[in-house]
Amino acid sequence: MAAGMSTPASVAVIIPTVRPGRNGPKVAKLVIETIQKALPKGVTLKIIDLAEWKLPVFEGAEVPFTITNSELYSSDISRRWSREISGHQGYIFLVPEYNGSYAGSLKNAVDYLYNEWSKKAAMIVNYGAQPAEALKGGNHFTGVLSQLQMKVPSVLPKVSVSTLDREKTAAGEDLVFYKEEIKSQVQDEIALAWQSMLRSLQLSSVSPASA
Ligand SMILES: Cc1cc2nc3c(=O)[nH]c(=O)nc-3n(C[C@H](O)[C@H](O)[C@H](O)COP(=O)(O)O)c2cc1C
């Protein structure tokens, strides 16, 4: 499809953590600022914050794989979560490193559903305290998305909290990097993954000049 053609699509940015003082919303802000520079016409972004959803530990009576309509879930929270996730064509999963893998809150949110995610486009942004090359949660979570037959870019952006000025980051709404070049590297990776995700969505980005 030629750049600039309008195709409606909704992409959800999922903030998976729920603890006070979390970095999740700041990582979301960086991702959104980055991809907004290459947002095709008609594509909308929506933040889904699990801290607002307060999903209990999954206790659905039905195996989600067997459910093909949101209204068929027996619990209200499953029906509401299914309606929300069904409304998007793509998902950006922010993946925090918790104990050498991804956070349980994220897996719990995913496990509620199956067909709502299946075969759709996704990308992952992994973040955590260790150096970027040591973070593993994003790779582990790629395996989860493969199980759901989701289309995931091979580029996996990683943000190391060790490259951030923790005090300044904690004091504001943005991730404050010690070095601008590290921020640029991370943004380049996010932009690459986004381009790949747009291809899965069969959309082309609009360059800022032609937007
Ligand atoms: C329970 C817990 C476990 C963590 N384990 C790791 C870890 O194994 N490796 C790592 O690099 N960072 C680890 N961290 C640091 C987090 O990845 C980092 O604080 C990140 O910002 C967490 O996401 P959040 O701020 O959105 O909750 C851990 C943090 C928490 C709260």
The ligand as a MOL file (V3000), in Angstrom:
LIG
                    3D

  0  0  0     0  0            999 V3000
M  V30 BEGIN CTAB
M  V30 COUNTS 31 33 0 0 0
M  V30 BEGIN ATOM
M  V30 1 C 9.7000 -7.9330 41.4860 0
M  V30 2 C 10.8040 -7.3300 40.6650 0
M  V30 3 C 11.7600 -8.1440 40.1030 0
M  V30 4 C 12.7410 -7.6080 39.2860 0
M  V30 5 N 13.6460 -8.4500 38.7170 0
M  V30 6 C 14.5120 -7.9570 37.8000 0
M  V30 7 C 15.3860 -8.8200 37.0860 0
M  V30 8 O 15.4190 -10.0220 37.2770 0
M  V30 9 N 16.2100 -8.2870 36.1740 0
M  V30 10 C 16.2060 -6.9470 35.8910 0
M  V30 11 O 16.9510 -6.5070 35.0240 0
M  V30 12 N 15.4020 -6.0980 36.5570 0
M  V30 13 C 14.5530 -6.5650 37.5010 0
M  V30 14 N 13.7250 -5.7180 38.1870 0
M  V30 15 C 13.7750 -4.2890 37.8650 0
M  V30 16 C 12.6500 -3.9380 36.9170 0
M  V30 17 O 12.8060 -4.5540 35.6640 0
M  V30 18 C 12.5380 -2.4400 36.7430 0
M  V30 19 O 12.3280 -1.8720 38.0220 0
M  V30 20 C 11.3770 -2.0640 35.8460 0
M  V30 21 O 11.2340 -0.6610 35.8730 0
M  V30 22 C 10.0840 -2.7360 36.3210 0
M  V30 23 O 8.9610 -2.2840 35.6280 0
M  V30 24 P 7.9270 -1.2970 36.3630 0
M  V30 25 O 8.7540 -0.1470 36.8950 0
M  V30 26 O 6.9800 -0.8540 35.2750 0
M  V30 27 O 7.2800 -2.0860 37.4520 0
M  V30 28 C 12.7710 -6.2190 39.0430 0
M  V30 29 C 11.8240 -5.3920 39.6450 0
M  V30 30 C 10.8310 -5.9300 40.4370 0
M  V30 31 C 9.7910 -5.0130 41.0400 0
M  V30 END ATOM
M  V30 BEGIN BOND
M  V30 1 1 1 2
M  V30 2 1 2 3
M  V30 3 2 2 30
M  V30 4 2 3 4
M  V30 5 1 4 5
M  V30 6 1 4 28
M  V30 7 2 5 6
M  V30 8 1 6 7
M  V30 9 1 6 13
M  V30 10 2 7 8
M  V30 11 1 7 9
M  V30 12 1 9 10
M  V30 13 2 10 11
M  V30 14 1 10 12
M  V30 15 2 12 13
M  V30 16 1 13 14
M  V30 17 1 14 15
M  V30 18 1 14 28
M  V30 19 1 15 16
M  V30 20 1 16 17
M  V30 21 1 16 18
M  V30 22 1 18 19
M  V30 23 1 18 20
M  V30 24 1 20 21
M  V30 25 1 20 22
M  V30 26 1 22 23
M  V30 27 1 23 24
M  V30 28 2 24 25
M  V30 29 1 24 26
M  V30 30 1 24 27
M  V30 31 2 28 29
M  V30 32 1 29 30
M  V30 33 1 30 31
M  V30 END BOND
M  V30 END CTAB
M  END
